[in-house]
């Protein structure tokens, strides 16, 4: 069972208390974007085998959104952090790099 720490209320919640929200750290496109940019925002998502950054909502708790870094193959959780963060904290990236040598965070545009 997946257990994530909610950084907002401090509770360790299992997956039955959480609601998934998809990929984290997307570049959101609006009215001024091209058709290709808007298509990419709406439909094209990373679906990696391995390290993935996701949005979760503590639905049966505080109700707030947060981000989680986890491995999609082993369910290993590297850490959670507030949703208002624009990229993963350095400590979580370092933890992932220690456990997955050669892993690198993508460059955000």
N, C-alpha and C positions, 0 to 999 in steps of 0.2 A: 504494500500500500504506500502511496506517495504521501509524505508528510512534509509540509512546508511551514517555515516560521514566518508569521505575519509581522513585518517590521513596524506596522502601524500600532497594533495593540499588544504585541509581544507574545502572542499565543502560538503554540505549535499545533497546526490544524491538519487533519487528514483530508484526503481528497473529497470526502463526502461533504465537508464544510466549505469547499472552494468551488468557484466557477471559473473555467478556463476562458481566456480572452485572446488567444492567438499569439502571434509573434510580437515580440517587444522591439522597440527602437526602429519603427518604420518611419520613413520620410513621408509625411502626409501631404497629399497634393490637393489643391483646391481649384477654384474657378479659373485662375490664370494659367493653369497647367495645360500642356499639350495632351492630345488623345493618348499618346504612347505613355506619358508619365502617369496619367490617371489610370490607364489600364494596368500598369505595373503596380500602382498602389492598391487597386481593387482586387486583382486576381493573382499576382505573382508573389509567392511567399517562399521563404527558405523552408525546407523540410529536411534538415540534415540528419544523418545518422551520426549521432555523437552530441557534442556540446550545442545547446540551443538556449536562447533567451526568450522567455515567455511572459505574458501578462496573466495575472491571476487576481480574482476578487475574493475576499474573505466573506462570502455570501451569508454564511450562517454565524457570522461573528460581527466584526466592526463594520462590514460592508464596504471597506475601502480597497482600492486597487493597489497592487504591488508587482514587482518584477521578480522572476526567479531564473537562475542559471542552473541548468541540469543537463545530464546526459540522457539522450532519448533511448539508448540501447541498454544501459545498466540501471537507469532511474536514480543514479547518484546525484545528489543535490549539492551544488557548489556554494550556494548562498542565495539570499533574497535581499531586496533593497527597495526603497520607495519608488513608486511609479513616476514621480516628478523628476527622476534622474535621467539625463539625456543619453548616458552611456553607462555601462557597468562600472562600478567602483574598481579602482586599481587593486584592492585587496582580493576581490573575487577573481579578477583576471589573473593575478599572480597565483592564486590557489588552483585555477584551472591549468595554468602553464606548468605548475609543479606536478600535477597528476597526469597531464597530457602533454608530454614534451613535443615541441614543434607546433603547438596550437598558437594561433594568433588571432586577435580581435580584428574584425574587418574595419576598413577605413570608412568613416561616415562622411557623407558629402554635406 
